[in-house]
Amino acid sequence: MAITEMILRYLAVFILQFFFNISKVLEIKYTYEKKIPQLLTNTIWINLLSLGSIYFSLASMFKGDWLIIIVYIAGGVFGKWFAMTHLEKYKYKIFTFLRIDFIIRNNDK
């Protein structure tokens, strides 16, 4: 596997795990607040992010790249930390980037 392909795979897994864990924190928040529309939208994102993360991770592991496990865990830990400490400050910037800000604004009312 070429070095650039490996770096892109590491980056993809890290980013997918980062957003997956942010989504998991939001899932708990939306469940507690009984915000059903946000919870259902978030569940779709959780499943998509999980599938992507697992796909790239397993593909690398089957090729003998065990370093991907560290990247997978690091992305998850960093995503959870970010969600717990900084999410409210950056919430709309992140969701605007993902183009789902209109869902959040309409359902926060």
C-alpha positions in Angstrom: 0.0 0.0 0.0 1.4 3.4 -1.0 2.3 5.8 1.8 -0.2 8.5 0.6 -3.0 5.9 0.5 -2.1 4.8 4.0 -2.1 8.4 5.3 -5.5 9.1 3.7 -6.9 5.9 5.2 -5.7 6.9 8.7 -7.1 10.4 8.2 -10.5 9.0 7.1 -10.7 6.6 10.0 -9.7 9.4 12.5 -12.2 11.8 11.1 -15.0 9.3 10.9 -14.4 8.1 14.5 -14.2 11.8 15.6 -17.6 12.6 14.2 -19.0 9.2 15.3 -18.2 9.9 18.9 -19.6 13.4 18.7 -22.8 11.9 17.4 -22.9 9.4 20.2 -22.7 12.2 22.8 -25.5 14.0 21.0 -27.5 10.8 21.0 -27.5 10.8 24.8 -28.3 14.5 24.9 -31.2 14.2 22.5 -32.6 11.1 24.3 -32.4 12.9 27.6 -34.1 16.0 26.2 -36.7 13.9 24.3 -35.9 15.6 21.0 -37.2 12.9 18.7 -36.5 14.5 15.3 -32.9 15.4 16.2 -32.4 11.9 17.7 -33.6 10.2 14.5 -31.5 12.4 12.2 -28.5 11.8 14.5 -29.1 8.0 14.4 -28.8 8.1 10.6 -25.4 9.9 11.0 -24.3 7.4 13.6 -24.9 4.5 11.4 -23.3 6.0 8.3 -20.2 7.1 10.3 -19.9 3.7 12.0 -20.1 1.9 8.7 -17.4 4.0 7.1 -15.1 3.8 10.0 -15.4 0.1 10.4 -15.0 -0.5 6.6 -11.7 1.4 6.4 -10.4 0.0 9.6 -11.1 -3.6 8.8 -9.7 -3.2 5.2 -6.5 -2.0 6.7 -6.3 -4.7 9.4 -6.9 -7.4 6.8 -3.9 -6.1 4.9 -1.8 -6.4 8.1 -1.8 -2.8 9.2 -2.3 -2.9 12.9 -1.5 0.8 13.4 -5.0 1.5 12.3 -6.3 0.3 15.7 -4.4 3.2 17.4 -5.8 5.7 14.9 -9.3 4.3 15.4 -9.1 4.6 19.2 -7.4 8.0 19.0 -10.2 9.4 16.8 -12.8 8.1 19.2 -11.2 9.4 22.3 -10.6 12.8 20.7 -14.1 13.0 19.4 -15.6 12.1 22.8 -13.3 14.7 24.5 -14.2 17.4 22.0 -17.9 16.7 22.3 -17.8 16.9 26.1 -15.7 20.0 26.4 -16.2 22.1 23.2 -19.3 21.0 21.4 -21.7 23.8 22.4 -19.2 26.5 21.4 -18.6 24.9 17.9 -22.0 23.2 17.3 -23.3 25.4 14.6 -20.0 25.7 12.8 -19.6 21.9 12.6 -23.2 21.3 11.5 -23.0 24.2 8.9 -19.9 22.5 7.5 -21.9 19.2 7.3 -24.8 21.1 5.7 -27.3 20.0 8.3 -27.6 23.3 10.1 -31.1 23.9 8.8 -32.3 20.7 10.6 -30.7 21.7 13.9 -32.1 25.3 13.8 -35.6 24.1 12.9 -35.6 21.5 15.6 -34.1 23.5 18.4 -37.2 25.7 18.7 
